[in-house]
Amino acid sequence: MVNDIRISIADAVSESDLARLASLLPQLSSSATFDTDRIRALTAARDCDLFVARISGRIVGMATLVSLPLVTGRRGIVEDVVVDQEVRGRGVARLLLEALIGESSRRRLHTLDLTSRPSRASALRLYETLGFERRETNVLRLIPPAAE
C-alpha cells in the first residue's frame, strides 16, 4: 500500500481537491470551518506549504508546514495533520511527515514543533518514532477580540 501513496506540496488546488480537503477537515477538528479562499491562500503563501497524500490521484491526507523567521533562527511548525479514516494505519501519516521533515531539513529550519492532544495516543507514538520529543511546556492560546 505504501507504494501507492504519493506525497507532494500543493501549489494549487482543483475543485475536486477542495472537496477532498473539506471532507478531511472535520476528521481533524469538529469545530474547524472549511474556507476555500483560505486553502487557496495557503497554497500561494511563501512560508506555508500544504503537503497532500494521494492514492490513485485522490487526496487521502494532509499536513501543513509553516516556516517562521525568528530572532533565534528559522523555526518550523507542523499543523493540520490528518489522514482519512478509511486509510488510517497504512503509513500515510508517516510518509506525509517524512516528506515534511525532509523539506524542513532542506530549508535549514532549526527546530520543528507540533502540538497534539493527549488523547491522540497513536499519533503521539508516531511523532516520537519520527524523532519528535515531548517538551516541558505549556501551550497558551488567546483569541484576540475582533477589531472595530
N, C-alpha and C positions, 0 to 999 in steps of 0.2 A: 504493500500500500504506500509506503514512504516514497517509492519511485514514481508514483503517480502525482505527487504533490509538487506544485511549482510555487516558489516564493518570488515576489517581485515588489518593487516600490511603485505604487500607483502614481503616475504622472498626471493622469486624467481618469475620470470615471464615466462609464456609459450609463444609460438609463437602467440596464439590467444589473450593472454593478451596484448602482444606488439602491435598487430593490433588495439585493442580497445583503448589503450593508445595513439597510433598515431592518432586515429580519434578524441580524446578529445583535444589534444594539440592545433589545430587550433581554437577551440572554446574558448580557453583561451587567445591566442595571435596570431595575424596574422603574426607576424614576427618571432615567435619561430620555430626552426627547430627540428625535431624529430631525435633522435640518439639512436638506440637500445643498443649500448655499454654504453651510459650514463645512461640509465634506469637500465641496469643490475648492473652497478657500484653503483648506488643509492641504490638498494635493498641490496647490500652487505656492504654498508658503516655503520660504527659503530654508528655514531652520526647523522644519517639521516634515516628517515623512510617514506616510501611511503604507505599511507593509501589508500585503494581502497574500493569502494562501489560496491556491486554486486546485481543484481536482476536475479534470476534463473541462477546463475553462470556467468553471463555476466557483465563485468565491465561497470558501468554507471557513475562513478565519482572517483575523486582522490584528495588528498591533501598531501602535504609534510611537515613533521616536522623536522626541523634542530635544534639540541641541541648544544649550544656553551658554553664551559667552559671559563669564563672570570674572570678577577681580582675581579669584583663586584659580582660574583656568576654565576650560570648556567642560561643561557637565552635560550628561545626557539623562533624560527622564523617559522611562517607559510607561506608556499609558494604554488604556483600551485594549488589553489583551483578551481576546475572546475567540473561541472556536465553536462552530455549530455543534450543538449537542448530538446530532446524527453521526458525526465523525470523531467525536472525542475518544481519546485512548489510542489513536492511530499515529501519533507522533507529529501532528500538525503544529501544536504549540511549540514543541521543541525546535522544529525547523524554522518557524517564524522567529523565535528568539535567537537562534544561532545566526540567522541572517542579520538580525538587528544588532547583535553583538559584533559581528564582523564589520558592519558598517560603522559602528562606534569606534572600532579599532582604526579603520581607515581614516576616520575624521580626527583621530588622536584625542578623543574625549578622555578626560582624566578619571571620571567616575561615571557610573551608570546606575541610577536609582530607580526603584519601583516600589509601589505600595500594593498590598493585597490584604483583604480581610482575613482575620484569623480563621474564619470558618472554611476558607478555601484551602483545606489541608493538602490536597493533591497538587494544586498549583504551587503552593509554597515548597513542597518537596521538589517539584520540577525546577523551580527557580534556584534552589540550593544546589541541585545536581549540576546546574549550569555555572555555578560559581558565585551566585549572589549570597551575601551573608546578612544575617539579621543584625540590626543595629539597635543600640540602646538609645532610642529617640522617641519623641512624641510628635505626632503629626497633628498640627493645629489647622483649623480652617475658619475663615471668616467670609461671609457673603456680604460684600460691600452694599451699602444702601444705594438704591437707584439714584442717579443724578437727576436733578430737577431742571 
